[in-house]
Every structure is written in C-alpha cells, then in structure tokens.
Amino acid sequence: MDRRFPAVVRTGNGQLLYGESMYPGNHFSKASGRELELVYMDVGTKGGAFCYKGSLSKAQVGGKMVICDRGVNGRAEKSEAVKEAGGAAMILANAEINEEEDSVDVHVLPATAIGYKESIRLKRYMNSTRRPIARLIFGGTTIGRSRAPASSRGPSLTSPSVLKPDIIAPGVNIIAAWPENLGPSGIQEDHRRSNFSVLSGTSMSCPHVSGVTALIRSAHPSWSPAVIRSAIMTTADISDHYGKPILDRYEPAGFFAMGAGHVNPARAIDPGLVYDINPLDYVSHLCTLGYTKPEIFTITHKNTSCADILQKNKYFSLNYPSISIAFKKWRTKAAVQRTVTNVGPPNSSYMVEVSEPKGVRIQVTPKVLTFKEANEKKSYRVWFESRKKKARGVSFAEGQITWKNLHQKQYKVRSPVSVSWAG
C-alpha cells in the first residue's frame, strides 16, 4: 500500500518503537500521549500474554498500557479483553512468524501494533527497569508503497515452470464499506457503528483484482480468463508513484515477492498484446508436470494419453505471461515459445527489449513483431544459455522481456523472467 498510519511507542528510556494504529482516540493528542505504566502478563496468569477474555487481572492492568502477544485469538478481541480488565491502552506485539507485518485494526481502546524486532526491544526494556513506562505518539498518515511481509511468496514447488505469484494488489489496511449492524472492530461487544472499517489480507486484495477483472470483462466481453490475466500481469507496475522500486521490507521487491508487479487497472484495460491459453494447453501442461492418467481424468473427465501429447509437443511450454526456466545439473540451454495476440490498434509494430538475468544469455527471435490487423497472432522464441559452470544448492536470477510499440509509446508489454539453478 502507499500509505501508513504510524503510532510510535516512546519508552521511558527514550527509545522509539515504530508501530501503526488507526485509533488516535480522545485520550491522546496527536503530538504525544499520556505516559502510562507498562504491564506484560506473560507469567502467573494463564493466557495473559495473549490477552484472552478473563485472563487479565484488573488489579494488575487497571489504568495501564498492556502488552499483548499476537496469535491464538483475534487481534481486536485482545483489545476488548484489555478494556474489560480496565486497561487504558494496548501494544500488540508481533510474534516471530509475523515478522514486521503492520496490519492495523479498529480497536476499542487506544492501541498500536509493533513488529517482531520492536517487540523484542520493548520486552528487553521491560526487564531492565522496575517501573517500565511508555506513551503512544500518533503520526497521522504517511505515504510510501511496499509489499506486505505476510503475503505468500514463490517459487511454486508444484509447478516450477510457472512463475508465482502472478500479481500483487492492495491488501494492507484497506478502508472499505462496513455493515451497519456490526461494530468496526468486528466483535460483538463493540457497540460503535460506522459505515467504514479497515481490514487486511487476501480478503482485501482478492476483491481488488476481482473488480479489475470485472472492469476488463465489461470493456472486452469476448476475452478469455487467460487473456484478462495476461492484460493484468503485463501492464503491472514495478515502481511506486514516485518512480522508486516497490519495497519488500527494506529492499526492492523481487519476482517471488510481487510477481509481475502491482495491478494497474487503467493500463490493464488497453494492454496492446496479450497471451491467450487454449483449455487443451492446460492438459499438456499437466502432462509436463508428471500427472498420471487417472489424475488428469479426475480434472478433465476425459481419457488422456500424455505419451501422445508429449510426442507431438516435444518443446511445449504453457503460453503464460511470465517465464520461468530451471537449469538442473548439466543442463545449460533451454528454449520456450510464446504467442501474442494483438488487441491494440492495427498496423502496429513491437520491438523486443531484453534485460538478461545475471549469468544467463537470452536471444529472442524475431526481434520485431508486426501486426496488420486486430486479433492477429504472432509467435516468438526465446533461447536461454546459462553461463554458470556449476551451481551450489539452489540459486535464482531475474530479468524481463518487454515488447514496446514503435509508434505508440503507451504500449509496453512486460514479461518477468525467472531463472533457477539446482546443483
């Protein structure tokens, strides 16, 4: 996402721990909050560290800022447990599995969520003093796009010839419509009512991509699912609004983190060229993956002879918008074929531009594709030659192939290329 909601924890020894929150609240000013005593119920009370309902002692947490570990129960439920016990505020501390994920919730009391590294520093401070204190400092909204740490990553272990993920879309701290019969935190005890709330995860990014798909389908009713996917992937952004790389934590995101990039609805409507896939091509793809005849029958409900299919298509590769090549043992060369369909203006020519993965030589033939009419198809081949003599373990490299329209600069059809070596 291209926005953040900073809510920093300032501890009694002056250290600042970055967190995020959408609860500035009435008890804290934007500049600085009240100083409160910290309490962490990690011993002596069953379930106290996770802040179950009924697990917190009112005598111990009343009027204090409570540290709650993530996991087991819902994040918003933890804030309700703190409120019921008389706590004044909450710090939601990530576990190691959550890393630096910064999903925020509409809590029922002032709260902030901190990453795993910050949680270690906070608990270290707790153990260093007899009376730990802290305050919350809310920073409003800041801008800067990054990829969510919790999102699933590639490569695909079941289908290594297909680069995964395909795409990334807005899924962190999404403000969206909310039912009026439910509090914005999503828990029954929350009697507040709002037309909007905030959620994170695939539950938010999937509707974004579904909406983009519906938008494309309304403009192009005849396009197949494969064509729509191609349009979304080949027009995706790999940089933010400032022209800087999309980040994965603190480094530029790689293909296994963001796939082809971040969805761009405006460009996906008019991609220029697309990669279509015939349903029978998926059967051939299953054969190349080693699926058995009974397994394929379970999917297709038709008898299939992979021997015949593979004999007719010795060099078959799925006509996917991205390319994934695996060099194993002594294999140093590989080739794939792709077919594009012109869905842009007629009388168009596209020239290829190649960014080679480190350690790989790429040759594309032909280098120019010329289309005289709409829906015309053209094929090209890509040869890969590994320059690595030996591979230790498994290593990866990234590149890309982009077809650029020679006369209309807005058409840039980009395919990410992933190469792997296994010793």
C-alpha positions, 0 to 999 in steps of 0.5 A: 500500500502507499500509505501508513498510519504510524503510532510510535511507542516512546519508552521511558528510556527514550527509545522509539518503537515504530508501530501503526494504529488507526485509533488516535482516540480522545485520550491522546493528542496527536503530538504525544500521549499520556505516559502510562505504566507498562504491564506484560502478563506473560507469567502467573496468569494463564493466557495473559500474554495473549490477552484472552477474555478473563485472563487479565487481572484488573488489579494488575492492568487497571489504568495501564498500557498492556502488552499483548502477544499476537496469535491464538485469538483475534487481534481486536478481541485482545483489545476488548479483553484489555478494556474489560480488565480496565486497561487504558491502552494496548501494544500488540506485539508481533510474534516471530512468524509475523515478522514486521507485518503492520496490519492495523485494526479498529480497536476499542481502546487506544492501541498500536501494533509493533513488529517482531524486532520492536517487540523484542526491544520493548520486552528487553526494556521491560526487564531492565527497569522496575517501573517500565513506562511508555506513551503512544505518539500518533503520526497521522498518515504517511505515504510510501508503497511496499509489499506486505511481509505476510503475503505468500511468496514463490517459487511454486514447488508444484509447478516450477515452470510457472512463475508465482505469484502472478500479481500483487494488489492492495491488501494492507489496511484497506478502508472499505464499506462496513455493515451497519449492524456490526461494530468496526472492530468486528466483535460483538461487544463493540457497540460503535457503528460506522459505515467504514472499517479497515481490514487486511489480507487476501480478503482485501486484495482478492476483491481488488483484482476481482473488480479489475477483472470485472472492469476488463470483462465489461470493456472486452466481453469476448476475452478469455480468463487467460487473456484478462490475466495476461492484460493484468500481469503485463501492464503491472507496475514495478515502481511506486508513484514516485518512480522508486522500486516497490519495497519488500521490507527494506529492499526492492521487491523481487519476482517471488515477492510481487510477481509481475508487479502491482495491478494497474487497472487503467493500463490493464484495460488497453494492454496492446498484446496479450497471451491467450491459453487454449483449455487443451494447453492446460492438459499438456501442461499437466502432462509436463508436470508428471500427472498420471492418467487417472489424475488428469481424468479426475480434472478433465473427465476425459481419457488422456494419453500424455505419451501422445501429447508429449510426442507431438509437443516435444518443446511445449511450454504453457503460453503464460505471461511470465517465464520461468526456466530451471537449469538442473545439473548439466543442463545449460540451454533451454528454449520456450515459445510464446504467442501474442495476440494483438488487441491494440490498434492495427498496423502496429509494430513491437520491438523486443527489449531484453534485460538478461538475468545475471549469468544467463544469455537470452536471444529472442527471435524475431526481434520485431513483431508486426501486426496488420490487423486486430486479433492477429497472432504472432509467435516468438522464441526465446533461447536461454544459455546459462553461463554458470559452470556449476551451481551450489544448492539452489540459486535464482536470477531475474530479468524481463522481456518487454515488447514496446510499440514503435509508434505508440509509446503507451504500449509496453508489454512486460514479461518477468523472467525467472531463472533457477539453478539446482546443483 
